[in-house]
Amino acid sequence: MKKTLRGLFFQTESKAEYYYDDCSGMVFPCPDGLKEKLQELHESTGNITDFSSSDNMDIWGRFIWERYSKYGAFLVSENTSGRPVEPSVGEITENVKKNGFRQLILTVTGNCNMKCRYCINSDVYPFSGKMRFDSMPFSVARAAVDYYLDNLGRIRKTDPGRTAVITFYGGEPLLEFRLIQEVVEYVRSKKVKNLLYTITTNGLLLNEEAADFLAAHKFAVWVSIDGSENQHNRNRITQGEKGTFGQVFGNIRNFRIRYPDYYLLGFLVTYDWKTDIFELREFFRSHSEFDNSLFMFNPVGANFTEYYSRFSNEERRHFAEQLNSIKKDLYASSVDHDDPVTTFLITTPYRLQLMRKILGSPGRPEIPATGSCIPGEKICVLPDGRFQPCERVPGLADIGDVSRGLDFAEIARLISLYNQKITVNCRGCPVMQLCKTCFSHFWSGNEFVKPIPFFCRDQVLGIKSILEETYSLIEQKPEYYEEIIKLYHRRYSRLLSLNF
């Protein structure tokens, strides 16, 4: 089988050359001799046997051969059949029964007391399946919990350390606070060990009663807040189009007063090209309510929407200039790991690159490319009891329900369709191990398709840029890598365990 080179060259600000090897996940300093040899190999037939047996193999040829032999670096066998992977129902059943059931997501209602301008269920995303304004009956929640815990109990016989994760989602889940209380009481009666509850809320109903209950049951509480009053109220508004900052921030402040050391409180920040990053940074740094908290910064989704057409070129340029200014500050001073914007927005991509071997790589036999999970690894239950693969892709597909359980044939069909439309085109991609795209990036409402013709090219260029920035920073501050490892054990491991 033909072997091909898979990786890319990149250059830091100091003009140092590196090669990211996607086969091993390693990054190699790349002096001229190595670069020339890799380029020669790329242009050849890729026959490593002929390459290795050459009588006049030079030092760089030997370097490549030794690392290929020991680590599988540089060269990978290419599937030249052109056929997409089509896993059987049996293979999917075995995989999910062994590795699935990692999270149960109860979409307790499709109702919401806000009308955010970037909501996935709004007309901003015309191809997204819209959630119905139903509320989940307790009978559906109980059936879903029983199914999840029964399968988790079976898995724990061979994986006793597996955490049970039950998430409450919406709409706005606190609109169904009494149902949440009922579910928690029911789960308590099952005497489940090693259990984590999570909830994602807009914060309007995070009153004292809700805060006391969530803290008492050690919920990981994620509250959406987009920064200062000016920033937050631009998009996060009520049904009557009034700003929500005052009530949301007031509830966060009261939560912190009641539970100052509660470490499972995190914040979800959504931004776009009109976000003032400097103002955002100052807001979170100047309010103690956010100290030692977890954050996730997410851009408004850009796929299958005209959302970003509302912004001017000047707004886009200003946003990019602010980001670049903060990045340049990293070289001039020590990294402020207590600054959420720096730690969770700017340097998170760097951290993921530096820890790629620790965190693991995407791709698996059933879905050989992209970072998509296998449907059934988590189960999103709609108010009427239908199962869907993901809370972030409304209307993707039903993969079962509370009465029948998972439909493994439908899961296999969905994966095969994804492979036919998407991953079959990933052969030869230089960053397959670093690609984090998934179903959510390619679902147009009725099929899997690239949202724009140059989507994958842009992904590769984006990853290359992150590699350049990451290793430029490491050259300037070699201690940064050790700091990242310490931060992982102190803070990020918490974040990774709270997969909401």
C-alpha positions as CSV (number, residue, x, y, z in Angstrom):
1,M,0.0,0.0,0.0
2,K,1.3,3.4,-0.9
3,K,2.6,5.6,1.9
4,T,2.3,9.3,1.9
5,L,3.7,12.2,3.9
6,R,1.1,13.8,6.2
7,G,2.0,17.1,7.9
8,L,2.9,20.7,7.3
9,F,5.8,23.1,7.5
10,F,5.4,26.3,9.6
11,Q,7.5,29.2,10.7
12,T,7.7,31.1,13.9
13,E,8.2,34.9,14.3
14,S,11.9,34.3,14.7
15,K,11.9,32.7,11.2
16,A,12.7,29.3,12.7
17,E,11.3,26.4,10.6
18,Y,9.3,23.5,12.0
19,Y,7.5,20.5,10.7
20,Y,4.2,19.3,12.3
21,D,4.0,15.5,11.7
22,D,0.4,14.5,11.7
23,C,1.2,10.8,11.7
24,S,2.9,10.9,15.2
25,G,1.6,14.2,16.4
26,M,5.1,15.4,16.9
27,V,6.6,18.8,16.0
28,F,10.2,18.7,14.7
29,P,12.6,21.6,14.3
30,C,13.3,21.6,10.6
31,P,16.8,22.7,9.4
32,D,17.3,22.9,5.7
33,G,18.5,19.4,5.3
34,L,15.5,17.8,6.9
35,K,13.1,20.1,5.0
36,E,14.7,19.2,1.7
37,K,14.5,15.5,2.5
38,L,10.9,15.7,3.5
39,Q,10.0,17.6,0.3
40,E,11.9,15.0,-1.7
41,L,9.9,12.2,0.0
42,H,6.7,14.1,-0.6
43,E,7.4,14.3,-4.3
44,S,8.5,10.6,-4.6
45,T,6.3,7.5,-4.7
46,G,6.3,7.3,-1.0
47,N,7.8,3.8,-0.9
48,I,9.6,3.8,2.4
49,T,11.2,0.4,1.8
50,D,13.1,1.6,-1.3
51,F,13.9,4.8,0.6
52,S,15.3,3.0,3.6
53,S,17.4,0.5,1.6
54,S,19.2,3.2,-0.3
55,D,23.0,2.7,-0.1
56,N,23.7,6.3,0.2
57,M,21.2,7.3,2.8
58,D,22.3,10.6,4.4
59,I,21.9,11.7,8.0
60,W,18.4,13.2,7.4
61,G,17.2,10.1,5.5
62,R,18.3,8.0,8.5
63,F,16.6,10.5,10.9
64,I,13.3,10.0,9.0
65,W,13.7,6.2,8.8
66,E,14.4,5.8,12.5
67,R,11.5,7.8,13.6
68,Y,9.2,6.1,11.1
69,S,10.3,2.7,12.4
70,K,10.1,3.7,16.1
71,Y,7.1,6.1,16.2
72,G,5.3,5.7,12.9
73,A,6.3,9.3,12.1
74,F,6.2,11.1,8.8
75,L,4.5,8.4,6.6
76,V,1.1,6.9,6.7
77,S,-0.6,4.2,4.5
78,E,-3.0,5.7,2.2
79,N,-6.4,4.2,1.5
80,T,-6.5,4.4,-2.3
81,S,-9.8,2.6,-2.7
82,G,-11.7,5.8,-2.5
83,R,-14.5,4.1,-0.5
84,P,-15.9,5.7,2.6
85,V,-16.0,3.8,5.8
86,E,-19.3,2.1,6.4
87,P,-19.4,0.5,9.9
88,S,-21.8,-2.4,10.4
89,V,-24.7,-2.3,12.8
90,G,-22.9,-4.9,14.9
91,E,-19.7,-2.8,15.1
92,I,-21.6,0.2,16.2
93,T,-23.6,-1.7,18.7
94,E,-20.5,-3.2,20.3
95,N,-18.7,0.2,20.3
96,V,-21.6,2.1,21.9
97,K,-22.4,-0.6,24.5
98,K,-18.7,-0.5,25.5
99,N,-17.8,3.2,25.2
100,G,-21.1,5.1,25.0
101,F,-23.5,6.4,27.7
102,R,-21.0,9.0,28.9
103,Q,-23.6,11.7,29.3
104,L,-27.4,12.0,29.5
105,I,-28.7,15.3,28.4
106,L,-32.3,16.0,29.4
107,T,-33.8,18.8,27.3
108,V,-36.4,19.5,29.9
109,T,-38.1,22.3,27.9
110,G,-38.0,24.0,24.5
111,N,-39.3,27.2,26.2
112,C,-37.1,30.1,27.0
113,N,-37.6,33.4,28.8
114,M,-35.0,35.1,26.6
115,K,-34.8,35.9,22.8
116,C,-31.0,36.0,22.1
117,R,-30.2,37.4,18.7
118,Y,-27.8,34.6,17.9
119,C,-29.9,31.7,19.3
120,I,-29.5,28.4,17.3
121,N,-33.3,28.1,17.5
122,S,-33.9,31.5,15.9
123,D,-34.4,32.5,12.3
124,V,-30.7,33.4,12.2
125,Y,-30.1,29.7,11.4
126,P,-32.8,29.0,8.8
127,F,-31.6,25.4,8.2
128,S,-31.5,24.4,11.8
129,G,-34.3,22.2,13.2
130,K,-36.4,24.3,15.5
131,M,-37.1,23.1,19.0
132,R,-40.8,22.8,19.9
133,F,-42.0,24.7,23.0
134,D,-42.8,21.6,24.9
135,S,-41.9,20.6,28.5
136,M,-40.7,17.2,29.5
137,P,-43.1,15.1,31.6
138,F,-41.5,13.4,34.6
139,S,-42.4,10.0,33.1
140,V,-40.1,10.7,30.1
141,A,-37.3,11.9,32.4
142,R,-37.6,8.9,34.6
143,A,-37.6,6.5,31.6
144,A,-34.5,8.2,30.2
145,V,-32.7,8.1,33.5
146,D,-33.6,4.4,34.0
147,Y,-32.2,3.5,30.5
148,Y,-29.1,5.5,31.0
149,L,-28.3,4.2,34.5
150,D,-29.0,0.6,33.5
151,N,-26.5,0.8,30.6
152,L,-24.0,2.7,32.7
153,G,-24.3,0.0,35.4
154,R,-23.4,-2.6,32.8
155,I,-20.4,-0.6,31.6
156,R,-19.2,0.0,35.1
157,K,-18.6,-3.8,35.5
158,T,-15.6,-3.4,33.3
159,D,-15.0,0.3,33.8
160,P,-15.8,1.0,37.5
161,G,-14.4,4.5,37.4
162,R,-16.9,5.8,34.8
163,T,-18.6,9.0,36.0
164,A,-22.4,9.3,35.6
165,V,-23.1,12.7,34.0
166,I,-26.7,14.0,33.9
167,T,-27.2,17.4,32.2
168,F,-30.3,19.6,32.3
169,Y,-30.7,21.7,29.1
170,G,-33.3,23.8,27.3
171,G,-34.6,26.2,26.2
172,E,-34.1,27.5,29.7
173,P,-34.0,24.5,32.1
174,L,-34.7,26.5,35.2
175,L,-38.2,27.1,33.8
176,E,-38.7,23.5,34.8
177,F,-37.1,23.7,38.2
178,R,-39.6,21.5,39.9
179,L,-39.0,18.8,37.3
180,I,-35.2,19.1,37.9
181,Q,-35.9,18.6,41.6
182,E,-38.0,15.5,40.9
183,V,-35.3,14.0,38.7
184,V,-32.6,14.6,41.3
185,E,-34.7,13.0,44.0
186,Y,-35.4,10.0,41.8
187,V,-31.7,9.6,41.0
188,R,-30.9,9.8,44.7
189,S,-33.3,6.9,45.3
190,K,-31.2,4.8,42.9
191,K,-28.1,5.4,45.1
192,V,-25.8,6.2,42.2
193,K,-22.2,6.7,43.0
194,N,-19.7,8.9,41.2
195,L,-22.3,11.2,39.8
196,L,-22.1,14.7,38.3
197,Y,-25.0,17.0,37.5
198,T,-24.6,19.9,35.1
199,I,-26.9,22.7,34.0
200,T,-26.6,25.4,31.4
201,T,-28.7,28.5,32.3
202,N,-29.2,32.0,31.1
203,G,-29.1,33.1,34.7
204,L,-32.5,34.9,34.9
205,L,-34.0,32.4,37.3
206,L,-30.8,31.6,39.3
207,N,-32.5,32.9,42.5
208,E,-31.6,31.9,46.0
209,E,-33.8,28.8,46.0
210,A,-32.3,27.6,42.7
211,A,-28.7,28.4,43.9
212,D,-29.2,26.6,47.2
213,F,-30.5,23.5,45.5
214,L,-27.8,23.4,42.8
215,A,-25.0,23.9,45.3
216,A,-26.4,21.3,47.7
217,H,-26.3,18.7,45.0
218,K,-22.9,19.9,43.6
219,F,-24.1,20.8,40.2
220,A,-21.7,22.2,37.7
221,V,-23.5,25.4,36.9
222,W,-22.8,27.2,33.6
223,V,-24.2,30.7,33.3
224,S,-24.3,32.6,30.0
225,I,-22.9,36.1,30.3
226,D,-21.4,38.1,27.4
227,G,-19.4,40.6,29.5
228,S,-20.3,44.1,30.6
229,E,-23.8,45.5,30.5
230,N,-23.1,47.1,27.1
231,Q,-21.7,43.9,25.6
232,H,-24.2,41.5,27.2
233,N,-27.4,43.5,26.4
234,R,-26.4,43.8,22.7
235,N,-27.6,40.2,22.1
236,R,-28.9,38.7,25.2
237,I,-32.4,40.2,25.6
238,T,-35.9,39.2,26.8
239,Q,-38.9,38.3,24.6
240,G,-39.8,42.0,25.0
241,E,-36.3,43.0,23.7
242,K,-35.1,44.4,27.0
243,G,-31.5,43.8,28.3
244,T,-30.9,41.1,30.9
245,F,-27.5,42.0,32.3
246,G,-28.7,43.6,35.6
247,Q,-30.7,40.5,36.6
248,V,-28.2,38.0,35.4
249,F,-25.2,39.7,37.0
250,G,-27.1,40.3,40.2
251,N,-27.9,36.6,40.5
252,I,-24.3,35.7,39.8
253,R,-23.2,38.1,42.6
254,N,-25.7,36.7,45.0
255,F,-24.6,33.1,44.2
256,R,-21.0,34.1,45.0
257,I,-22.0,35.8,48.2
258,R,-23.9,32.7,49.4
259,Y,-21.2,30.3,48.1
260,P,-17.9,32.2,47.8
261,D,-15.8,29.0,47.4
262,Y,-18.1,27.1,45.0
263,Y,-15.7,25.9,42.4
264,L,-18.2,24.4,40.0
265,L,-19.6,27.7,38.8
266,G,-18.5,28.5,35.2
267,F,-19.4,31.1,32.6
268,L,-20.2,30.8,28.9
269,V,-19.3,33.8,26.9
270,T,-20.4,34.2,23.3
271,Y,-18.7,36.8,21.1
272,D,-18.8,38.1,17.5
273,W,-16.9,40.7,15.5
274,K,-18.6,43.6,17.3
275,T,-17.4,42.4,20.7
276,D,-15.0,44.8,22.4
277,I,-12.3,42.4,23.6
278,F,-10.6,45.1,25.7
279,E,-13.9,45.9,27.5
280,L,-14.6,42.2,27.9
281,R,-11.2,41.7,29.5
282,E,-11.5,44.6,31.9
283,F,-15.0,43.5,33.0
284,F,-14.0,40.0,34.0
285,R,-10.7,41.1,35.6
286,S,-12.3,43.8,37.7
287,H,-15.1,41.8,39.2
288,S,-14.2,39.3,41.9
289,E,-17.3,37.3,41.2
290,F,-15.4,35.7,38.3
291,D,-12.2,34.9,40.2
292,N,-10.9,31.3,40.0
293,S,-13.9,30.4,37.7
294,L,-14.1,28.3,34.6
295,F,-14.9,29.9,31.3
296,M,-15.7,28.9,27.8
297,F,-15.6,31.5,25.1
298,N,-17.4,30.6,21.9
299,P,-17.9,32.6,18.7
300,V,-21.4,32.9,17.3
301,G,-21.7,30.0,14.8
302,A,-20.7,31.1,11.3
303,N,-22.0,28.0,9.4
304,F,-25.2,28.1,7.3
305,T,-26.1,31.6,8.4
306,E,-25.8,35.2,7.2
307,Y,-25.3,36.4,10.8
308,Y,-21.8,37.9,10.2
309,S,-23.0,39.9,7.1
310,R,-24.3,42.6,9.5
311,F,-20.8,43.6,10.4
312,S,-18.7,46.2,8.6
313,N,-15.1,45.6,7.5
314,E,-14.0,48.2,10.1
315,E,-15.7,46.2,12.9
316,R,-14.0,43.0,11.7
317,R,-10.6,44.7,11.5
318,H,-11.0,46.3,14.9
319,F,-11.9,43.0,16.5
320,A,-8.8,41.3,14.9
321,E,-6.5,44.2,16.0
322,Q,-7.6,43.8,19.6
323,L,-7.0,40.1,19.6
324,N,-3.6,40.5,18.1
325,S,-2.7,43.2,20.6
326,I,-3.4,40.9,23.5
327,K,-1.4,38.1,21.8
328,K,1.6,40.4,21.4
329,D,1.4,41.3,25.1
330,L,2.1,37.7,25.9
331,Y,5.6,38.0,24.5
332,A,6.3,41.2,26.5
333,S,5.2,40.1,29.9
334,S,4.3,37.0,31.9
335,V,1.2,35.2,31.0
336,D,-1.6,36.3,33.4
337,H,-3.4,33.0,34.0
338,D,-5.9,34.8,36.2
339,D,-7.2,36.8,33.3
340,P,-10.1,34.8,31.8
341,V,-9.8,36.4,28.3
342,T,-6.1,35.5,28.1
343,T,-6.4,32.1,29.7
344,F,-9.6,30.8,28.1
345,L,-9.9,32.7,24.9
346,I,-6.5,33.6,23.6
347,T,-4.3,30.8,24.9
348,T,-6.8,27.9,24.9
349,P,-5.8,26.9,21.3
350,Y,-2.2,27.0,22.3
351,R,-2.9,24.8,25.3
352,L,-4.7,22.3,23.1
353,Q,-1.8,22.1,20.8
354,L,0.8,21.7,23.5
355,M,-1.3,19.0,25.2
356,R,-2.5,17.2,22.1
357,K,-0.7,13.9,23.0
358,I,-2.1,14.1,26.6
359,L,-5.7,14.9,25.5
360,G,-5.8,12.4,22.7
361,S,-6.5,12.8,19.0
362,P,-9.8,12.8,17.2
363,G,-10.7,10.1,14.7
364,R,-11.6,6.5,15.3
365,P,-12.2,3.4,13.0
366,E,-15.9,4.2,12.6
367,I,-15.3,7.9,11.8
368,P,-11.6,8.0,10.6
369,A,-11.4,11.8,10.4
370,T,-12.6,15.0,12.0
371,G,-13.3,15.2,15.7
372,S,-16.9,13.9,15.7
373,C,-18.1,11.7,18.5
374,I,-20.1,8.5,17.9
375,P,-23.8,9.1,18.4
376,G,-24.7,7.3,21.6
377,E,-21.6,8.4,23.5
378,K,-23.9,11.0,24.8
379,I,-27.7,10.9,24.5
380,C,-29.8,14.1,24.1
381,V,-33.4,13.4,25.2
382,L,-36.0,15.8,23.8
383,P,-39.1,16.7,25.8
384,D,-41.2,14.1,24.0
385,G,-38.7,11.3,24.7
386,R,-36.9,11.1,21.3
387,F,-33.1,10.6,21.4
388,Q,-30.8,12.8,19.3
389,P,-27.0,12.7,19.1
390,C,-26.2,16.2,20.3
391,E,-27.8,19.2,21.9
392,R,-25.9,21.5,19.7
393,V,-27.4,20.3,16.4
394,P,-31.2,20.6,16.6
395,G,-33.0,18.4,14.1
396,L,-30.0,16.2,13.2
397,A,-31.6,12.8,13.5
398,D,-33.6,10.7,15.9
399,I,-31.5,7.8,17.1
400,G,-34.0,6.1,19.3
401,D,-36.4,7.0,22.1
402,V,-37.2,6.2,25.8
403,S,-39.4,3.3,24.9
404,R,-37.1,1.5,22.4
405,G,-33.7,2.7,23.5
406,L,-30.9,3.5,21.0
407,D,-31.5,2.6,17.4
408,F,-28.1,1.2,16.4
409,A,-29.1,0.7,12.8
410,E,-30.0,4.4,12.5
411,I,-26.7,5.4,14.2
412,A,-24.8,3.2,11.7
413,R,-26.7,4.9,8.8
414,L,-26.0,8.4,10.1
415,I,-22.2,7.6,10.4
416,S,-22.1,6.1,7.0
417,L,-23.8,9.1,5.5
418,Y,-21.3,11.4,7.3
419,N,-18.4,9.4,6.0
420,Q,-19.7,9.4,2.5
421,K,-20.2,13.1,2.4
422,I,-17.4,14.4,4.6
423,T,-14.6,12.1,5.8
424,V,-14.0,10.4,2.5
425,N,-12.5,13.7,1.4
426,C,-10.1,13.9,4.3
427,R,-7.5,11.6,2.9
428,G,-4.2,13.5,2.6
429,C,-5.3,16.3,5.0
430,P,-2.1,17.5,6.7
431,V,-3.9,18.1,10.1
432,M,-6.2,15.2,10.5
433,Q,-5.2,14.7,14.1
434,L,-5.8,18.3,14.9
435,C,-9.2,18.8,13.2
436,K,-11.9,19.4,15.7
437,T,-14.8,19.7,13.3
438,C,-17.9,17.4,13.8
439,F,-21.5,16.8,12.8
440,S,-22.4,20.4,13.9
441,H,-20.1,22.0,11.4
442,F,-21.6,20.1,8.4
443,W,-25.3,19.6,9.0
444,S,-27.2,21.9,6.7
445,G,-30.7,20.9,7.9
446,N,-31.2,18.0,5.6
447,E,-27.7,16.7,4.7
448,F,-24.0,16.8,5.5
449,V,-22.2,19.3,3.4
450,K,-19.3,21.8,3.7
451,P,-20.8,25.2,4.6
452,I,-18.5,27.0,2.2
453,P,-16.3,25.6,-0.7
454,F,-13.0,26.5,1.0
455,F,-14.0,25.4,4.5
456,C,-11.3,22.7,4.9
457,R,-8.6,25.0,3.4
458,D,-9.5,27.6,6.0
459,Q,-9.4,25.0,8.8
460,V,-5.8,24.0,7.7
461,L,-4.7,27.6,7.5
462,G,-6.2,28.3,10.9
463,I,-4.4,25.4,12.6
464,K,-1.2,26.4,10.9
465,S,-1.6,29.9,12.3
466,I,-2.1,28.5,15.8
467,L,1.0,26.3,15.5
468,E,3.0,29.4,14.5
469,E,1.7,31.4,17.4
470,T,2.1,28.6,19.9
471,Y,5.7,27.8,19.1
472,S,6.6,31.5,18.8
473,L,5.4,31.9,22.4
474,I,7.4,28.8,23.5
475,E,10.6,30.2,21.9
476,Q,10.1,33.4,23.8
477,K,8.9,31.8,27.1
478,P,10.1,28.1,27.3
479,E,8.6,28.0,30.8
480,Y,5.1,28.4,29.4
481,Y,4.8,24.7,28.6
482,E,5.5,23.7,32.3
483,E,3.0,26.4,33.4
484,I,0.4,24.8,31.1
485,I,0.9,21.4,32.6
486,K,0.5,22.7,36.1
487,L,-2.6,24.7,35.1
488,Y,-4.1,21.5,33.6
489,H,-3.8,19.7,36.9
490,R,-5.0,22.7,38.9
491,R,-7.8,24.0,36.8
492,Y,-8.3,22.6,33.3
493,S,-8.8,19.0,34.5
494,R,-11.9,20.3,36.2
495,L,-13.1,21.8,33.0
496,L,-12.5,18.7,31.0
497,S,-14.4,16.6,33.5
498,L,-17.4,18.9,33.3
499,N,-18.5,18.1,29.7
500,F,-21.8,20.0,29.8
